[in-house]
Amino acid sequence: THILSKGLNSSKFTSIFKNLRNDYKNSLSPLEKKLESRIENGLYGSSSNNSGKQTDLIVLERNLDFLSVLLNQLSYSCLIDEVYDIDINTIKLDSTTYLDSENDSIYNSLKFMNFGIACDYLNNEAKSLQLQYDELNNLNDLSHIKNFVDKLNELELLKKQVSNHTKISEEILNILQTSDESSNYNT
């Protein structure tokens, strides 16, 4: 009794469906038409016998996703995926920079955080790294210097990760703050 179709191809489908239904009805014998009419009036009601029953046909194209448009992806990893596309745990930032999300401790800490909180987390990590490097100036004891040198590779890796994620965050902020209506994210 009611048909709702969303999308160009679904409208074409419902048009074909209506034509096939009409062709079917026209091909029936008078006795079959009477039976069909009795079934339709019994199911859907008529002006004299309104049963209140109805059937609806809803056709949505699979490539149309109405719900996602209403849901904003606000976590750090979702916004990265919107801007850079995450491809099997690898994020290509530019022609030379890649992030391996499986082996990136900073990313693993940030990925499910709200983007605003993730930026604060990165800021705290950068401050923490700076404090650890500043400690080098205050080291007098040879054993403390040796301990610092032992963890220097780990600190350098962490520094690179913080730098990469800061770069990503800045790029995402630039894209989100653009007023260009035709930008990928705004579209």
C-alpha positions in Angstrom: 0.0 0.0 0.0 3.0 2.3 0.5 6.4 2.3 -1.1 9.4 4.2 0.1 12.6 4.2 -2.0 15.8 6.1 -1.3 18.4 6.4 -4.0 18.2 6.5 -7.8 18.6 2.7 -8.3 16.0 1.9 -5.6 13.5 4.2 -7.4 14.2 2.4 -10.6 13.6 -0.9 -8.8 10.3 0.2 -7.4 9.2 1.4 -10.9 10.1 -2.0 -12.4 8.3 -3.7 -9.5 5.1 -1.6 -10.1 5.2 -2.4 -13.8 5.6 -6.1 -13.2 2.8 -6.1 -10.7 0.5 -4.3 -13.1 1.5 -6.7 -15.9 0.8 -9.6 -13.6 -2.7 -8.3 -12.7 -3.5 -7.6 -16.3 -2.6 -11.2 -17.3 -5.0 -12.7 -14.9 -8.3 -14.3 -16.0 -11.5 -12.6 -14.7 -11.9 -15.3 -12.1 -8.3 -14.9 -10.9 -8.7 -11.1 -10.9 -11.8 -11.4 -8.6 -9.9 -13.7 -6.3 -6.9 -11.3 -6.3 -9.3 -8.4 -5.6 -10.9 -10.2 -2.7 -7.4 -10.9 -1.2 -6.3 -7.3 -1.6 -9.6 -6.0 -0.1 -9.3 -8.5 2.7 -5.7 -7.7 3.5 -5.6 -4.0 2.9 -9.2 -3.0 3.3 -11.5 -1.1 1.0 -13.7 1.8 1.3 -16.5 -0.5 2.5 -14.4 -2.9 4.5 -11.4 -1.2 6.0 -9.4 -3.8 7.8 -6.8 -1.3 8.8 -4.0 -3.6 7.6 -1.4 -2.4 5.2 1.9 -3.5 3.8 4.9 -1.3 3.1 7.8 -1.8 0.8 11.0 0.0 1.8 13.9 -0.1 -0.7 17.2 1.4 0.4 20.3 1.2 -1.7 23.2 -0.6 0.0 25.6 2.2 -0.8 23.5 4.8 1.0 24.2 5.0 4.7 21.9 7.5 6.3 22.9 6.8 9.9 26.6 7.5 9.5 26.0 11.0 8.3 24.4 11.7 11.7 27.2 10.2 13.7 30.4 12.2 14.0 33.6 10.2 14.5 35.3 12.0 17.3 37.9 9.5 18.4 41.5 10.0 17.4 41.8 6.9 15.2 38.4 7.7 13.5 39.5 11.2 12.6 42.8 9.9 11.3 40.9 7.5 9.1 38.7 10.3 7.8 41.7 12.4 6.8 44.4 9.9 6.0 42.7 6.5 5.6 44.1 3.8 7.8 45.1 0.8 5.6 45.7 -2.4 7.5 47.3 -0.8 10.6 49.4 1.6 8.4 48.8 5.3 8.1 50.5 7.1 5.2 51.0 10.8 6.2 52.9 12.1 3.2 55.3 10.7 0.7 57.9 9.8 3.3 56.2 9.3 6.6 54.3 6.2 7.6 53.0 5.1 11.0 52.7 1.5 11.9 49.8 1.6 14.3 50.5 -1.9 15.8 54.0 -0.9 16.9 53.3 2.7 17.9 52.9 2.9 21.7 51.6 6.5 21.5 48.9 5.6 18.9 47.9 2.6 21.0 47.3 4.9 23.9 45.5 7.6 21.9 43.4 5.6 19.3 40.1 5.4 21.3 40.4 8.8 23.0 38.3 11.7 22.1 40.3 13.9 19.8 40.5 16.9 22.2 41.7 14.6 25.0 44.2 13.0 22.7 45.7 16.4 22.0 46.1 17.1 25.7 47.7 13.7 26.1 50.2 14.5 23.4 51.0 17.8 25.1 51.6 16.0 28.4 53.8 13.4 26.7 55.9 16.1 25.1 56.4 17.9 28.4 57.3 14.6 30.0 59.9 13.9 27.3 61.3 17.4 27.7 61.7 16.9 31.5 63.5 13.6 30.9 66.0 15.2 28.5 66.4 18.1 30.9 67.5 15.6 33.6 70.6 14.9 31.5 72.0 18.4 32.4 71.6 17.6 36.1 73.2 14.1 36.1 76.5 14.0 37.9 76.9 10.4 38.8 78.3 8.0 36.1 75.8 5.3 36.9 72.8 7.7 36.3 74.4 8.8 33.0 74.8 5.2 32.0 71.1 4.5 32.8 70.0 7.5 30.8 72.1 6.4 27.8 70.5 2.9 28.1 67.1 4.4 27.7 68.1 6.9 25.1 66.9 4.8 22.2 63.5 4.4 23.8 63.3 8.1 24.4 64.2 8.9 20.8 61.5 6.5 19.5 59.0 8.1 21.8 60.1 11.5 20.7 59.6 10.5 17.0 56.1 9.1 17.8 55.1 12.3 19.7 56.3 14.4 16.8 54.4 12.3 14.2 51.2 12.4 16.2 51.6 16.1 16.8 51.9 16.6 13.1 48.8 14.4 12.5 46.8 16.4 15.1 47.8 19.7 13.6 46.8 18.6 10.1 43.5 17.2 11.4 42.8 20.5 13.2 43.6 22.5 10.0 41.1 20.3 8.0 38.4 20.5 10.7 38.7 24.3 11.1 38.5 25.0 7.4 35.4 26.8 6.3 35.6 25.3 2.8 32.3 23.5 2.3 33.8 21.3 -0.4 36.5 19.8 1.8 36.5 16.0 2.1 35.6 16.1 5.8 32.8 18.6 5.4 31.3 16.8 2.5 
